[in-house]
Amino acid sequence: MTTEILFAGFGGQGILFSGKLLAYKALLEGKQVSWLPSYGPEMRGGTANCSVAISDTPIGSPIVSKPDILVAMNLPSLDKYENAVKPGGKIFIDSTLIGRKVERDDVDVYYVPATRLAHEMNADKLANMIITGKLMAVCPEISTDFLEDGLHKCVSARHQDLYDLNLKAIRVGAEFEG
């Protein structure tokens, strides 16, 4: 079984970090993984997206053009990728930053006010971890196995003091009902 995920938003929102976390976690589970970051020339505020494929068998291409799961952290990303999601797929939206609803009725949609929730926990830069937590909570194909080990791999030695806060943000997202 292969699951293809596309994270999309602005640079600085942690798009690449979220994808890397799922990729490392799946790698530790013994899965086949591809992680392909893509971003505009601007370091912050430009476009950013990250394709992640997780599979039980070798992955033929790292490019995700028809994702099973889309995480849209801004309106331009939702506008661009909404119709690319496979029928029966899932779309996760940061509803703090995206005011419109998904127009499709053949996908499951999760509106998570990730930016607001991050602000409320005094962790403005962790909206990505909140929405990733929700994704892991509702997608059985993305288990929480090896979550802590994967997070240790992704949080740099310089930022290990943020490990617990990242884990807390993931739990906030997983527990969000809405």
One Martini backbone bead per residue (centre of mass of N, CA, C, O) as a GRO file, in nm:
protein
  178
    1MET     BB    1   0.097   0.036   0.022
    2THR     BB    2   0.028   0.376  -0.085
    3THR     BB    3   0.111   0.707   0.041
    4GLU     BB    4   0.019   1.039  -0.061
    5ILE     BB    5   0.172   1.355   0.028
    6LEU     BB    6   0.077   1.711   0.052
    7PHE     BB    7   0.256   1.992   0.140
    8ALA     BB    8   0.124   2.339   0.170
    9GLY     BB    9   0.277   2.678   0.146
   10PHE     BB   10   0.470   2.882   0.319
   11GLY     BB   11   0.748   2.997   0.399
   12GLY     BB   12   0.792   2.924   0.755
   13GLN     BB   13   0.558   2.687   0.826
   14GLY     BB   14   0.690   2.383   0.818
   15ILE     BB   15   0.653   2.197   0.570
   16LEU     BB   16   0.919   2.031   0.554
   17PHE     BB   17   0.914   1.924   0.843
   18SER     BB   18   0.658   1.756   0.828
   19GLY     BB   19   0.758   1.568   0.604
   20LYS     BB   20   1.010   1.467   0.752
   21LEU     BB   21   0.871   1.335   0.988
   22LEU     BB   22   0.709   1.122   0.829
   23ALA     BB   23   0.953   0.996   0.689
   24TYR     BB   24   1.118   0.907   0.935
   25LYS     BB   25   0.900   0.742   1.074
   26ALA     BB   26   0.864   0.539   0.838
   27LEU     BB   27   1.155   0.443   0.827
   28LEU     BB   28   1.150   0.323   1.122
   29GLU     BB   29   0.913   0.115   1.024
   30GLY     BB   30   1.024   0.001   0.727
   31LYS     BB   31   0.964   0.189   0.504
   32GLN     BB   32   0.906   0.333   0.214
   33VAL     BB   33   1.066   0.648   0.102
   34SER     BB   34   0.969   0.987   0.009
   35TRP     BB   35   1.133   1.322  -0.015
   36LEU     BB   36   1.010   1.636  -0.168
   37PRO     BB   37   1.124   1.940  -0.190
   38SER     BB   38   0.968   2.275  -0.246
   39TYR     BB   39   1.081   2.609  -0.342
   40GLY     BB   40   1.113   2.918  -0.358
   41PRO     BB   41   1.346   3.179  -0.359
   42GLU     BB   42   1.227   3.235  -0.099
   43MET     BB   43   1.257   3.175   0.237
   44ARG     BB   44   1.019   3.373   0.325
   45GLY     BB   45   0.684   3.368   0.186
   46GLY     BB   46   0.706   3.167  -0.008
   47THR     BB   47   0.686   2.889  -0.162
   48ALA     BB   48   0.578   2.558  -0.028
   49ASN     BB   49   0.661   2.208  -0.074
   50CYS     BB   50   0.578   1.852   0.007
   51SER     BB   51   0.665   1.528  -0.085
   52VAL     BB   52   0.511   1.217   0.032
   53ALA     BB   53   0.608   0.870   0.035
   54ILE     BB   54   0.442   0.568   0.152
   55SER     BB   55   0.564   0.221   0.158
   56ASP     BB   56   0.591  -0.137   0.108
   57THR     BB   57   0.715  -0.050  -0.161
   58PRO     BB   58   0.872   0.060  -0.404
   59ILE     BB   59   0.940   0.383  -0.534
   60GLY     BB   60   0.919   0.530  -0.848
   61SER     BB   61   0.826   0.832  -0.749
   62PRO     BB   62   0.854   1.148  -0.576
   63ILE     BB   63   0.611   1.248  -0.727
   64VAL     BB   64   0.314   1.435  -0.632
   65SER     BB   65   0.007   1.471  -0.821
   66LYS     BB   66  -0.200   1.254  -0.656
   67PRO     BB   67  -0.308   1.289  -0.365
   68ASP     BB   68  -0.441   1.153  -0.070
   69ILE     BB   69  -0.300   1.400   0.086
   70LEU     BB   70  -0.380   1.735   0.200
   71VAL     BB   71  -0.187   2.021   0.312
   72ALA     BB   72  -0.328   2.343   0.376
   73MET     BB   73  -0.178   2.666   0.483
   74ASN     BB   74  -0.308   2.814   0.227
   75LEU     BB   75  -0.493   2.943  -0.029
   76PRO     BB   76  -0.311   2.892  -0.279
   77SER     BB   77  -0.286   2.585  -0.219
   78LEU     BB   78  -0.579   2.509  -0.237
   79ASP     BB   79  -0.631   2.617  -0.522
   80LYS     BB   80  -0.407   2.435  -0.661
   81TYR     BB   81  -0.472   2.123  -0.509
   82GLU     BB   82  -0.765   2.027  -0.468
   83ASN     BB   83  -0.808   1.873  -0.757
   84ALA     BB   84  -0.567   1.654  -0.711
   85VAL     BB   85  -0.717   1.493  -0.526
   86LYS     BB   86  -0.823   1.204  -0.459
   87PRO     BB   87  -1.077   1.024  -0.452
   88GLY     BB   88  -1.119   0.976  -0.100
   89GLY     BB   89  -0.961   1.178   0.023
   90LYS     BB   90  -0.761   1.424   0.210
   91ILE     BB   91  -0.822   1.748   0.374
   92PHE     BB   92  -0.609   1.991   0.526
   93ILE     BB   93  -0.696   2.295   0.709
   94ASP     BB   94  -0.608   2.622   0.783
   95SER     BB   95  -0.873   2.807   0.915
   96THR     BB   96  -0.727   3.073   0.989
   97LEU     BB   97  -0.617   3.129   0.671
   98ILE     BB   98  -0.885   2.983   0.555
   99GLY     BB   99  -1.213   3.088   0.449
  100ARG     BB  100  -1.273   2.854   0.269
  101LYS     BB  101  -1.431   2.597   0.118
  102VAL     BB  102  -1.458   2.301  -0.003
  103GLU     BB  103  -1.599   2.199  -0.320
  104ARG     BB  104  -1.585   1.912  -0.261
  105ASP     BB  105  -1.755   1.567  -0.211
  106ASP     BB  106  -1.501   1.331  -0.249
  107VAL     BB  107  -1.387   1.435   0.034
  108ASP     BB  108  -1.214   1.471   0.326
  109VAL     BB  109  -1.254   1.736   0.573
  110TYR     BB  110  -1.019   1.942   0.774
  111TYR     BB  111  -1.075   2.198   1.007
  112VAL     BB  112  -0.784   2.367   1.133
  113PRO     BB  113  -0.684   2.612   1.375
  114ALA     BB  114  -0.361   2.614   1.392
  115THR     BB  115  -0.266   2.907   1.435
  116ARG     BB  116  -0.442   2.963   1.682
  117LEU     BB  117  -0.347   2.727   1.861
  118ALA     BB  118  -0.051   2.811   1.865
  119HIS     BB  119  -0.095   3.086   1.995
  120GLU     BB  120  -0.235   2.976   2.259
  121MET     BB  121   0.055   2.809   2.318
  122ASN     BB  122   0.303   2.990   2.248
  123ALA     BB  123   0.350   2.855   1.922
  124ASP     BB  124   0.346   2.998   1.628
  125LYS     BB  125   0.546   2.777   1.466
  126LEU     BB  126   0.329   2.505   1.523
  127ALA     BB  127   0.097   2.455   1.313
  128ASN     BB  128   0.217   2.211   1.163
  129MET     BB  129   0.198   2.013   1.409
  130ILE     BB  130  -0.104   2.026   1.451
  131ILE     BB  131  -0.191   1.922   1.166
  132THR     BB  132  -0.023   1.660   1.186
  133GLY     BB  133  -0.173   1.542   1.427
  134LYS     BB  134  -0.445   1.517   1.286
  135LEU     BB  135  -0.357   1.335   1.061
  136MET     BB  136  -0.265   1.095   1.243
  137ALA     BB  137  -0.548   1.056   1.386
  138VAL     BB  138  -0.721   1.000   1.088
  139CYS     BB  139  -0.477   0.818   0.962
  140PRO     BB  140  -0.410   0.487   0.959
  141GLU     BB  141  -0.161   0.494   0.751
  142ILE     BB  142  -0.058   0.702   0.985
  143SER     BB  143   0.116   0.638   1.232
  144THR     BB  144   0.258   0.674   1.572
  145ASP     BB  145   0.488   0.525   1.520
  146PHE     BB  146   0.792   0.665   1.597
  147LEU     BB  147   0.746   0.966   1.663
  148GLU     BB  148   0.970   1.038   1.870
  149ASP     BB  149   1.209   0.944   1.698
  150GLY     BB  150   1.149   1.126   1.454
  151LEU     BB  151   1.164   1.394   1.609
  152HIS     BB  152   1.458   1.366   1.698
  153LYS     BB  153   1.568   1.373   1.402
  154CYS     BB  154   1.442   1.669   1.328
  155VAL     BB  155   1.543   1.793   1.579
  156SER     BB  156   1.782   1.977   1.643
  157ALA     BB  157   2.029   2.010   1.867
  158ARG     BB  158   1.980   2.324   1.898
  159HIS     BB  159   1.640   2.245   1.941
  160GLN     BB  160   1.572   2.043   2.186
  161ASP     BB  161   1.395   2.243   2.358
  162LEU     BB  162   1.142   2.190   2.136
  163TYR     BB  163   1.041   1.901   2.154
  164ASP     BB  164   0.801   1.914   2.362
  165LEU     BB  165   0.640   2.129   2.202
  166ASN     BB  166   0.597   1.959   1.950
  167LEU     BB  167   0.448   1.728   2.092
  168LYS     BB  168   0.219   1.902   2.200
  169ALA     BB  169   0.113   1.999   1.923
  170ILE     BB  170   0.038   1.721   1.819
  171ARG     BB  171  -0.171   1.666   2.046
  172VAL     BB  172  -0.358   1.901   1.989
  173GLY     BB  173  -0.435   1.805   1.705
  174ALA     BB  174  -0.537   1.518   1.777
  175GLU     BB  175  -0.765   1.646   1.989
  176PHE     BB  176  -0.912   1.795   1.780
  177GLU     BB  177  -1.248   1.920   1.758
  178GLY     BB  178  -1.415   2.024   1.428
   0.00000   0.00000   0.00000
